[in-house]
Amino acid sequence: MTQTSARTDPAGETPPASPGAGTTPAGRVRTVTAPAGVGSLGGIGLVLAGAVSVQFGSAVAALLFPRAGALGVVALRVTIAAVLLLAVCRPRLRGYSRADWAVVGAFGLALGGMNILFYQAIDRIPLGPAVTLEVLGPLVLSIAAARRAVSLVWAGAALVGVFLLGQDGFGRLDLAGAAFALGAGAMWAAYIVFNSRTGARFPRLDGLALAMAVAALMSLPLGIGSAGATLLQPGVLGLGLAVALLSSGLPYTLELLALRRLPAPTFAVLMSLAPAIAALAGFLVLGQELSPLQCLAIALVVGASAGAVRTGRTTRGKL
């Protein structure tokens, strides 16, 4: 969730062309340029701290499901994030073509759809397997963009991981939950494409702020219809704010600091650990235990994502 989606593309997305900064699939900030080299240990620590914040934010969101429902929680998170972004960025609304608005609108729909589907998934299946299935979307996109024979190795590893999840019982995981996670992955891939195109048309973080507003307009009616006045209860609002900060505000800051110290490929490889971190968050916060076979499946998908990033980093700009 990565959520706003809470998650950074583990498959090495094409960075937006906006000057200075872009965003990841979780709506979190990614700079376009980064220094060469392996990067400092401090930068690695910042990335991992941001990833932990995102996944634990998703776990806290799951705790709120019994009170506000999955649709209510995603509405709170996206709407709060949109309000904060609009207040900080104050995007300019004039001077754009219909094509520009169509692109940012598609970006917002992909962002909203990704969050809605992901929260529906983690309402039904454990967080670790949900993120594992979700990352298949950007993984497939990265493999397709790379167009290299070695990409088939990473595709095969990912498929073996999914097969092992199935062997351990997709029925136990809940087929609807698995389908929602895969749908979130497809929206994540669309997010990556429209994120890049939006960054080329809108300056700074204006495109992200406007897309987040579109996502809020998409999710808020669903949340109100599902949870109604519950969304206004102080306790629910407080947890919703916590989810927004854990999944958006804190990771934004940590990733901005990290990307001043790390090259983008190193950053993306580290974020390939998202499924493993999600599994840990699910275990610690929600008590979701995974079988050894499920842990192996997650490890295979993590490895495939990291490998795809390393393979695809020379193919940026082809999406």
Secondary structure as GFF3:
##gff-version 3
##sequence-region A 1 319
A	DSSP	beta_strand	22	23	.	.	.	ID=ss1
A	DSSP	beta_strand	29	30	.	.	.	ID=ss2
A	DSSP	alpha_helix	41	89	.	.	.	ID=ss3
A	DSSP	alpha_helix	98	122	.	.	.	ID=ss4
A	DSSP	alpha_helix	127	134	.	.	.	ID=ss5
A	DSSP	alpha_helix	136	146	.	.	.	ID=ss6
A	DSSP	alpha_helix	151	167	.	.	.	ID=ss7
A	DSSP	alpha_helix	170	173	.	.	.	ID=ss8
A	DSSP	alpha_helix	175	201	.	.	.	ID=ss9
A	DSSP	alpha_helix	206	227	.	.	.	ID=ss10
A	DSSP	three_ten_helix	228	232	.	.	.	ID=ss11
A	DSSP	alpha_helix	234	244	.	.	.	ID=ss12
A	DSSP	pi_helix	245	249	.	.	.	ID=ss13
A	DSSP	alpha_helix	250	258	.	.	.	ID=ss14
A	DSSP	alpha_helix	264	271	.	.	.	ID=ss15
A	DSSP	alpha_helix	274	286	.	.	.	ID=ss16
A	DSSP	alpha_helix	292	312	.	.	.	ID=ss17
A	DSSP	three_ten_helix	313	315	.	.	.	ID=ss18
###
